[in-house]
Amino acid sequence: MTDTEITQVPGLYHRRIGDVLVTAIADGYVDAPFAALQSIEPGEAEGILTSNFRVSPPRITVNCYLIRAGGRIAVVDTGSGDTMGPTLGHLPALLAKIGVDRSEIDTVLLTHMHPDHSNGLTSPTGERFFPNAEIVVAEEDVKHWHDDGAMSRVNDSQQERYFMGARFQAAPYMDRLKPAVGDVFPHVTAMPLHGHTPGHTGYLVESAGESLLIWGDICHVPDIQVRRPEVTMVFDTDPAAAIETRRKTFDMTSADGVLIAGMHLHFPGFSHLVKEAGGYSLIPESWSFTT
């Protein structure tokens, strides 16, 4: 067997939260330059990654999560579609692997409208990829990406990539948007975690005394940002608010022992956060062969 014939096992992992089945799905990854990190020197960032045996410059994991509860199916974020290169966009194929057709998904829970989270909503020709789904998304995010004034204040690349991209992805669903407020799906509550974008939202899953916070983009490079919460990303809409929200979320999840999942935590993306002298530590949950 040659090296070119070797492929990895598909990126799927099931985890029960009480009566709810949550499936982590690896949409892929993107390699980011050190310039994407702010408030840290490239040499220091490289040192942290190297000491953690991570790829350097940072390789950012992109996860989505499927939630099955009460006879219904939701997906949290839709991945990148086929717009961001060959290392991304695996959500549709992996849904097929577990026998879920996109027409069966009745709810899309968006953490926010950045291309690696919402580009998978719509085909390049503007057709809905989730024909029977309502889209749960914070009104602040929808308003921001449709704000011509806000768009005029960023460079051409950001205008095209973020503002025009979000408008294109949302267009086929504008008559089926639902605000990310309160209970948004069986056993799922929206949690405002604004900062990374104006409407950045987490989703708290609770069932039978168990809980899971799918915290979206609280971290992009966890090996660095868990250790250094003040490190922001160049694509944070409000870096100061992103830092404040990250610190508050770290404090809450570490104090309460809440299981967390994140779009950029290393797959399969379930961990606990613990507070220790001088900062925090991320403890990945042990892999289990049964749910």
PALOTOR-916043 format. One record per residue (C-alpha): residue number from 1; residue in three letters; chain; x, y, z negated. Coordinates in nm, 2 decimals. Layout:
PALOTOR-916043
<NUM,ALA,A,<X,Y,Z>>
...
//
This chain:
PALOTOR-916043
<1,MET,A,<0.00,0.00,0.00>>
<2,THR,A,<0.14,0.34,0.10>>
<3,ASP,A,<0.11,0.65,-0.11>>
<4,THR,A,<-0.13,0.80,0.13>>
<5,GLU,A,<-0.38,0.51,0.06>>
<6,ILE,A,<-0.39,0.57,-0.31>>
<7,THR,A,<-0.69,0.77,-0.45>>
<8,GLN,A,<-0.79,0.85,-0.80>>
<9,VAL,A,<-1.10,0.72,-0.97>>
<10,PRO,A,<-1.39,0.98,-0.92>>
<11,GLY,A,<-1.41,1.25,-1.18>>
<12,LEU,A,<-1.72,1.16,-1.38>>
<13,TYR,A,<-1.77,1.12,-1.75>>
<14,HIS,A,<-2.10,1.06,-1.95>>
<15,ARG,A,<-2.15,1.18,-2.30>>
<16,ARG,A,<-2.47,1.15,-2.51>>
<17,ILE,A,<-2.59,1.44,-2.73>>
<18,GLY,A,<-2.87,1.27,-2.93>>
<19,ASP,A,<-3.13,1.18,-2.67>>
<20,VAL,A,<-2.97,1.40,-2.40>>
<21,LEU,A,<-2.72,1.26,-2.14>>
<22,VAL,A,<-2.46,1.51,-2.04>>
<23,THR,A,<-2.23,1.42,-1.75>>
<24,ALA,A,<-1.90,1.61,-1.68>>
<25,ILE,A,<-1.83,1.63,-1.31>>
<26,ALA,A,<-1.49,1.74,-1.18>>
<27,ASP,A,<-1.55,1.98,-0.89>>
<28,GLY,A,<-1.17,2.01,-0.85>>
<29,TYR,A,<-0.90,2.25,-0.94>>
<30,VAL,A,<-0.73,2.57,-0.82>>
<31,ASP,A,<-0.37,2.67,-0.87>>
<32,ALA,A,<-0.34,3.03,-0.99>>
<33,PRO,A,<-0.04,3.26,-0.98>>
<34,PHE,A,<0.10,3.40,-1.31>>
<35,ALA,A,<-0.03,3.74,-1.19>>
<36,ALA,A,<-0.38,3.62,-1.27>>
<37,LEU,A,<-0.29,3.63,-1.64>>
<38,GLN,A,<-0.28,3.96,-1.82>>
<39,SER,A,<-0.12,4.06,-2.15>>
<40,ILE,A,<0.15,3.80,-2.13>>
<41,GLU,A,<0.48,3.79,-1.95>>
<42,PRO,A,<0.52,3.52,-1.68>>
<43,GLY,A,<0.82,3.37,-1.86>>
<44,GLU,A,<0.63,3.33,-2.18>>
<45,ALA,A,<0.33,3.18,-2.00>>
<46,GLU,A,<0.55,2.94,-1.82>>
<47,GLY,A,<0.72,2.84,-2.15>>
<48,ILE,A,<0.38,2.76,-2.31>>
<49,LEU,A,<0.27,2.55,-2.01>>
<50,THR,A,<0.60,2.37,-1.99>>
<51,SER,A,<0.60,2.29,-2.36>>
<52,ASN,A,<0.25,2.14,-2.32>>
<53,PHE,A,<0.36,1.94,-2.01>>
<54,ARG,A,<0.12,2.12,-1.79>>
<55,VAL,A,<0.16,2.23,-1.42>>
<56,SER,A,<0.32,2.57,-1.39>>
<57,PRO,A,<0.20,2.82,-1.25>>
<58,PRO,A,<-0.13,2.73,-1.41>>
<59,ARG,A,<-0.36,2.47,-1.25>>
<60,ILE,A,<-0.71,2.57,-1.34>>
<61,THR,A,<-0.96,2.28,-1.38>>
<62,VAL,A,<-1.32,2.34,-1.24>>
<63,ASN,A,<-1.59,2.13,-1.41>>
<64,CYS,A,<-1.97,2.12,-1.38>>
<65,TYR,A,<-2.21,1.95,-1.61>>
<66,LEU,A,<-2.53,1.75,-1.54>>
<67,ILE,A,<-2.79,1.74,-1.81>>
<68,ARG,A,<-3.07,1.48,-1.82>>
<69,ALA,A,<-3.34,1.53,-2.08>>
<70,GLY,A,<-3.72,1.48,-2.10>>
<71,GLY,A,<-3.73,1.32,-1.76>>
<72,ARG,A,<-3.58,1.62,-1.59>>
<73,ILE,A,<-3.23,1.70,-1.45>>
<74,ALA,A,<-3.03,2.02,-1.47>>
<75,VAL,A,<-2.69,2.11,-1.35>>
<76,VAL,A,<-2.47,2.37,-1.52>>
<77,ASP,A,<-2.29,2.56,-1.25>>
<78,THR,A,<-2.27,2.44,-0.89>>
<79,GLY,A,<-1.90,2.44,-0.82>>
<80,SER,A,<-1.73,2.60,-0.52>>
<81,GLY,A,<-1.91,2.44,-0.23>>
<82,ASP,A,<-1.67,2.41,0.06>>
<83,THR,A,<-1.55,2.76,0.06>>
<84,MET,A,<-1.24,2.76,-0.16>>
<85,GLY,A,<-1.01,2.49,-0.01>>
<86,PRO,A,<-0.97,2.11,-0.02>>
<87,THR,A,<-0.90,2.08,-0.39>>
<88,LEU,A,<-1.25,2.20,-0.48>>
<89,GLY,A,<-1.61,2.13,-0.38>>
<90,HIS,A,<-1.64,1.77,-0.50>>
<91,LEU,A,<-1.97,1.81,-0.69>>
<92,PRO,A,<-2.21,1.69,-0.40>>
<93,ALA,A,<-2.01,1.37,-0.34>>
<94,LEU,A,<-1.99,1.29,-0.71>>
<95,LEU,A,<-2.36,1.35,-0.76>>
<96,ALA,A,<-2.42,1.09,-0.49>>
<97,LYS,A,<-2.18,0.85,-0.67>>
<98,ILE,A,<-2.42,0.85,-0.97>>
<99,GLY,A,<-2.73,0.83,-0.75>>
<100,VAL,A,<-2.86,1.19,-0.81>>
<101,ASP,A,<-2.99,1.37,-0.50>>
<102,ARG,A,<-2.98,1.75,-0.51>>
<103,SER,A,<-3.36,1.76,-0.44>>
<104,GLU,A,<-3.41,1.59,-0.78>>
<105,ILE,A,<-3.24,1.87,-0.98>>
<106,ASP,A,<-3.51,2.11,-1.10>>
<107,THR,A,<-3.30,2.36,-1.28>>
<108,VAL,A,<-2.96,2.52,-1.22>>
<109,LEU,A,<-2.81,2.68,-1.53>>
<110,LEU,A,<-2.55,2.93,-1.42>>
<111,THR,A,<-2.29,3.05,-1.67>>
<112,HIS,A,<-2.22,3.34,-1.43>>
<113,MET,A,<-2.19,3.42,-1.06>>
<114,HIS,A,<-1.82,3.38,-0.97>>
<115,PRO,A,<-1.74,3.18,-0.66>>
<116,ASP,A,<-1.61,2.87,-0.84>>
<117,HIS,A,<-1.94,2.86,-1.03>>
<118,SER,A,<-2.21,2.96,-0.79>>
<119,ASN,A,<-2.08,2.91,-0.43>>
<120,GLY,A,<-2.23,2.56,-0.44>>
<121,LEU,A,<-2.58,2.70,-0.45>>
<122,THR,A,<-2.60,2.78,-0.08>>
<123,SER,A,<-2.48,2.64,0.25>>
<124,PRO,A,<-2.26,2.85,0.48>>
<125,THR,A,<-2.58,2.91,0.69>>
<126,GLY,A,<-2.78,3.04,0.39>>
<127,GLU,A,<-2.98,2.73,0.31>>
<128,ARG,A,<-3.06,2.62,-0.05>>
<129,PHE,A,<-2.85,2.32,-0.16>>
<130,PHE,A,<-3.10,2.27,-0.45>>
<131,PRO,A,<-3.43,2.30,-0.27>>
<132,ASN,A,<-3.65,2.23,-0.57>>
<133,ALA,A,<-3.46,2.41,-0.84>>
<134,GLU,A,<-3.52,2.73,-1.03>>
<135,ILE,A,<-3.21,2.92,-1.11>>
<136,VAL,A,<-3.14,3.03,-1.47>>
<137,VAL,A,<-2.90,3.32,-1.48>>
<138,ALA,A,<-2.85,3.63,-1.69>>
<139,GLU,A,<-3.03,3.93,-1.56>>
<140,GLU,A,<-2.71,4.14,-1.63>>
<141,ASP,A,<-2.51,3.93,-1.39>>
<142,VAL,A,<-2.77,3.95,-1.11>>
<143,LYS,A,<-2.80,4.33,-1.16>>
<144,HIS,A,<-2.42,4.38,-1.17>>
<145,TRP,A,<-2.35,4.19,-0.85>>
<146,HIS,A,<-2.62,4.37,-0.67>>
<147,ASP,A,<-2.50,4.72,-0.79>>
<148,ASP,A,<-2.35,4.91,-0.49>>
<149,GLY,A,<-2.19,5.16,-0.73>>
<150,ALA,A,<-2.00,4.88,-0.92>>
<151,MET,A,<-1.90,4.73,-0.59>>
<152,SER,A,<-1.75,5.05,-0.46>>
<153,ARG,A,<-1.52,5.07,-0.76>>
<154,VAL,A,<-1.33,4.74,-0.67>>
<155,ASN,A,<-1.10,4.65,-0.39>>
<156,ASP,A,<-1.21,4.51,-0.05>>
<157,SER,A,<-1.12,4.15,-0.15>>
<158,GLN,A,<-1.33,4.17,-0.47>>
<159,GLN,A,<-1.61,4.33,-0.29>>
<160,GLU,A,<-1.63,4.04,-0.04>>
<161,ARG,A,<-1.54,3.76,-0.28>>
<162,TYR,A,<-1.75,3.85,-0.58>>
<163,PHE,A,<-2.02,4.10,-0.49>>
<164,MET,A,<-2.11,4.00,-0.13>>
<165,GLY,A,<-2.05,3.63,-0.22>>
<166,ALA,A,<-2.29,3.65,-0.52>>
<167,ARG,A,<-2.55,3.83,-0.31>>
<168,PHE,A,<-2.53,3.56,-0.04>>
<169,GLN,A,<-2.55,3.27,-0.28>>
<170,ALA,A,<-2.85,3.42,-0.47>>
<171,ALA,A,<-3.05,3.53,-0.16>>
<172,PRO,A,<-3.24,3.21,-0.10>>
<173,TYR,A,<-3.34,3.18,-0.46>>
<174,MET,A,<-3.45,3.54,-0.54>>
<175,ASP,A,<-3.81,3.42,-0.58>>
<176,ARG,A,<-3.71,3.15,-0.83>>
<177,LEU,A,<-3.48,3.32,-1.07>>
<178,LYS,A,<-3.54,3.28,-1.44>>
<179,PRO,A,<-3.36,3.49,-1.70>>
<180,ALA,A,<-3.11,3.31,-1.92>>
<181,VAL,A,<-3.29,3.38,-2.25>>
<182,GLY,A,<-3.40,3.14,-2.52>>
<183,ASP,A,<-3.50,2.79,-2.44>>
<184,VAL,A,<-3.42,2.73,-2.07>>
<185,PHE,A,<-3.45,2.35,-2.04>>
<186,PRO,A,<-3.55,2.07,-2.28>>
<187,HIS,A,<-3.30,2.07,-2.57>>
<188,VAL,A,<-3.10,2.36,-2.41>>
<189,THR,A,<-3.08,2.72,-2.53>>
<190,ALA,A,<-2.90,3.00,-2.35>>
<191,MET,A,<-2.64,3.18,-2.56>>
<192,PRO,A,<-2.51,3.52,-2.44>>
<193,LEU,A,<-2.13,3.53,-2.42>>
<194,HIS,A,<-2.09,3.84,-2.22>>
<195,GLY,A,<-1.75,3.99,-2.13>>
<196,HIS,A,<-1.59,3.78,-1.86>>
<197,THR,A,<-1.89,3.90,-1.65>>
<198,PRO,A,<-2.17,4.12,-1.77>>
<199,GLY,A,<-2.41,3.83,-1.81>>
<200,HIS,A,<-2.17,3.54,-1.88>>
<201,THR,A,<-2.38,3.28,-2.07>>
<202,GLY,A,<-2.32,2.96,-2.26>>
<203,TYR,A,<-2.57,2.68,-2.30>>
<204,LEU,A,<-2.62,2.51,-2.64>>
<205,VAL,A,<-2.75,2.15,-2.62>>
<206,GLU,A,<-2.91,2.02,-2.94>>
<207,SER,A,<-3.08,1.68,-3.00>>
<208,ALA,A,<-3.12,1.44,-3.29>>
<209,GLY,A,<-2.88,1.64,-3.51>>
<210,GLU,A,<-2.60,1.66,-3.26>>
<211,SER,A,<-2.49,1.97,-3.06>>
<212,LEU,A,<-2.27,2.07,-2.77>>
<213,LEU,A,<-2.19,2.42,-2.66>>
<214,ILE,A,<-2.11,2.44,-2.29>>
<215,TRP,A,<-1.92,2.77,-2.31>>
<216,GLY,A,<-1.85,2.85,-1.95>>
<217,ASP,A,<-1.54,3.06,-1.90>>
<218,ILE,A,<-1.44,3.14,-2.25>>
<219,CYS,A,<-1.10,3.00,-2.15>>
<220,HIS,A,<-0.95,2.97,-1.80>>
<221,VAL,A,<-0.61,2.84,-1.90>>
<222,PRO,A,<-0.68,2.67,-2.24>>
<223,ASP,A,<-0.31,2.59,-2.32>>
<224,ILE,A,<-0.24,2.96,-2.32>>
<225,GLN,A,<-0.56,3.13,-2.42>>
<226,VAL,A,<-0.64,2.91,-2.72>>
<227,ARG,A,<-0.30,2.99,-2.86>>
<228,ARG,A,<-0.32,3.35,-2.74>>
<229,PRO,A,<-0.68,3.47,-2.73>>
<230,GLU,A,<-0.58,3.82,-2.63>>
<231,VAL,A,<-0.46,3.69,-2.29>>
<232,THR,A,<-0.72,3.79,-2.02>>
<233,MET,A,<-0.77,3.71,-1.66>>
<234,VAL,A,<-0.74,3.96,-1.37>>
<235,PHE,A,<-1.10,3.87,-1.27>>
<236,ASP,A,<-1.25,3.95,-1.61>>
<237,THR,A,<-1.51,4.23,-1.56>>
<238,ASP,A,<-1.46,4.37,-1.91>>
<239,PRO,A,<-1.13,4.23,-2.06>>
<240,ALA,A,<-1.18,4.39,-2.40>>
<241,ALA,A,<-1.53,4.24,-2.43>>
<242,ALA,A,<-1.40,3.90,-2.30>>
<243,ILE,A,<-1.14,3.90,-2.58>>
<244,GLU,A,<-1.40,3.99,-2.85>>
<245,THR,A,<-1.64,3.72,-2.73>>
<246,ARG,A,<-1.36,3.46,-2.71>>
<247,ARG,A,<-1.25,3.53,-3.07>>
<248,LYS,A,<-1.61,3.52,-3.20>>
<249,THR,A,<-1.68,3.20,-3.01>>
<250,PHE,A,<-1.35,3.04,-3.14>>
<251,ASP,A,<-1.45,3.14,-3.50>>
<252,MET,A,<-1.80,3.00,-3.46>>
<253,THR,A,<-1.71,2.67,-3.30>>
<254,SER,A,<-1.42,2.60,-3.53>>
<255,ALA,A,<-1.62,2.69,-3.84>>
<256,ASP,A,<-1.92,2.48,-3.75>>
<257,GLY,A,<-1.73,2.19,-3.59>>
<258,VAL,A,<-1.94,2.22,-3.27>>
<259,LEU,A,<-1.84,2.00,-2.98>>
<260,ILE,A,<-1.75,2.22,-2.69>>
<261,ALA,A,<-1.74,2.18,-2.31>>
<262,GLY,A,<-1.60,2.42,-2.07>>
<263,MET,A,<-1.57,2.48,-1.70>>
<264,HIS,A,<-1.19,2.51,-1.72>>
<265,LEU,A,<-1.11,2.27,-2.01>>
<266,HIS,A,<-0.90,1.98,-1.89>>
<267,PHE,A,<-1.13,1.70,-1.76>>
<268,PRO,A,<-1.34,1.54,-1.89>>
<269,GLY,A,<-1.38,1.87,-2.07>>
<270,PHE,A,<-1.52,1.78,-2.42>>
<271,SER,A,<-1.32,1.91,-2.72>>
<272,HIS,A,<-1.33,2.04,-3.07>>
<273,LEU,A,<-1.16,2.36,-3.17>>
<274,VAL,A,<-0.99,2.39,-3.51>>
<275,LYS,A,<-0.85,2.69,-3.69>>
<276,GLU,A,<-0.51,2.67,-3.83>>
<277,ALA,A,<-0.24,2.90,-3.96>>
<278,GLY,A,<-0.17,3.16,-3.70>>
<279,GLY,A,<-0.44,3.06,-3.46>>
<280,TYR,A,<-0.64,2.77,-3.31>>
<281,SER,A,<-0.58,2.43,-3.17>>
<282,LEU,A,<-0.79,2.24,-2.91>>
<283,ILE,A,<-0.85,1.87,-2.99>>
<284,PRO,A,<-0.98,1.68,-2.68>>
<285,GLU,A,<-1.24,1.42,-2.77>>
<286,SER,A,<-1.13,1.06,-2.73>>
<287,TRP,A,<-1.24,0.89,-2.41>>
<288,SER,A,<-1.51,0.64,-2.46>>
<289,PHE,A,<-1.62,0.36,-2.22>>
<290,THR,A,<-1.98,0.37,-2.35>>
<291,THR,A,<-2.23,0.64,-2.40>>
//
